[in-house]
Amino acid sequence: MKINVMRVSVIMPALLFLVSCGNPNGENSASSSALTSADAPGSVLPADNEPREKQYMVVDLSGGQFAESYSVSYLEQIPAEGWRDEYKTSNLVLRLIQPGTYEAGAPQDEVYRDQNFTNRWRVEQPRTVVIEKPFYLAVFETTQRQWELVMGTRPSYFRNEEHYMTRPVEQVSYNDIRGADAGAGWPTNNNVDAESFIGRLRAKTGVTGFDIPTENEWEYACRAGTQTPFNDGRAVTKDDIGDGMYHSHPNDIIAHIARYYDNTPEVRLYYDINGKNLFVFGLKKKYERVINAPPSLNGTQKVGSYQPNNWGLYDMHGNVAEWCRDWFEYASISAGERIVRGGSWMNSAISCRSAYRAGCWPDGKHRDITGHGFRAGVF
């Protein structure tokens, strides 16, 4: 089976790194339970070879987990009535992102770049990245209803019955999304487990390029042409962003673009896994479980509630931290974690910056109330 190579060039002094999407030898090394990317990145095309020039791809998930297939259609522009809730529940909408070059990472003088972190300079090292081919990326984070339709489960903490459908799914691991067997092979190959979320999307749409983004693709899409700490393009000072990782600040610096610490009313309440105790930064309290709290009180917010970036993507900062394909590595160190980007509803603005990098075990064994989510793409 022929597997083309998608290259993302990372240009650093005297070095050129190429990250391939697929097996450069053209060999299918996956087990029988794997789905392969047969023609990536041309696999952005569904079986009928619909042109990749359409601005939006829409996948109809309404048939649920037992549907034989999910139909794929295209839109030239946002509907006149905007993105209705159907595009956040029964449909999955993705936007075409054109190739380009950008400066990833953070300059040394970016506010709080080094705050409370060892080797933050290496973790967020500036570098020039070239995205060589177009790709599609979901306009919204994957919601609980979309996950439920594809996988048949409701794993999230914040599952208030009235609001759960349009809130982002959380408490899903890298392995849930791509698989723990064939799906663990990136970057050697682009295979996924057949029964993973991505595996099911590939099988039911015929679009074998479905995946989650690499962190270079994620940051490129997040920044959307900006080089500021956040993707609204505004300059940020130390006075704007607060006193540290978990300190709030009255300026609400990103309240217009993100669900995060400073605009989540009860974010200071943190409960144990049994839901019996809540903590106010170490002060234990008896309190009712908050998993059924509506977005107005606690946890994640409905996707698309805040201002999008220049490319029309919502919640790239905050709400849920988003899994990326890559290993979390810096300074030639790898701890066996996969990348998560963007910060969450429980993080301060510092941890929601465009350049901020973090890692988590792919099986999600360190998951907690913050959880992690993701957005799908076609590459």
Number of C-alpha atoms within 10 A of each C-alpha: 10 16 23 20 19 21 17 21 18 20 16 13 7 5 8 12 12 13 17 18 24 28 22 14 11 14 12 19 14 18 13 9 14 21 24 28 29 20 19 23 23 23 21 25 19 19 12 9 11 13 10 17 11 14 16 21 22 18 19 20 26 18 14 19 18 11 12 11 18 23 16 21 14 18 14 10 11 12 9 6 6 9 13 9 14 13 20 25 23 22 20 24 27 25 25 20 19 14 15 13 15 20 20 22 26 23 18 14 8 16 20 22 22 16 12 10 11 9 12 18 17 14 21 19 17 17 16 15 23 21 20 14 15 18 24 24 27 23 28 26 29 25 25 25 25 27 26 19 20 24 18 13 12 20 14 22 20 27 23 16 10 9 16 23 23 24 29 30 29 29 19 21 24 28 20 19 26 28 24 17 16 23 27 19 18 19 17 14 25 29 33 32 26 22 19 22 21 27 24 23 23 25 17 21 19 20 25 29 28 29 26 25 24 21 22 22 22 23 23 23 25 27 25 18 18 19 20 18 26 25 22 19 15 12 12 14 13 11 12 16 22 21 15 16 17 17 14 19 17 10 12 18 22 25 17 13 21 31 32 29 28 25 21 21 14 17 17 16 19 23 22 13 10 7 14 12 17 21 15 13 10 9 10 14 14 11 13 13 15 20 16 18 19 20 18 13 15 21 29 29 27 23 23 22 13 17 16 21 22 16 15 16 20 23 29 32 29 29 33 36 28 29 29 25 25 19 21 21 18 15 10 6 8 12 12 13 18 23 23 26 29 28 30 28 26 30 25 28 34 23 25 29 27 27 27 20 21 17 19 21 18 24 16 18 9 10 15 15 17 21 22 26 27 26 23 26 23 26 26
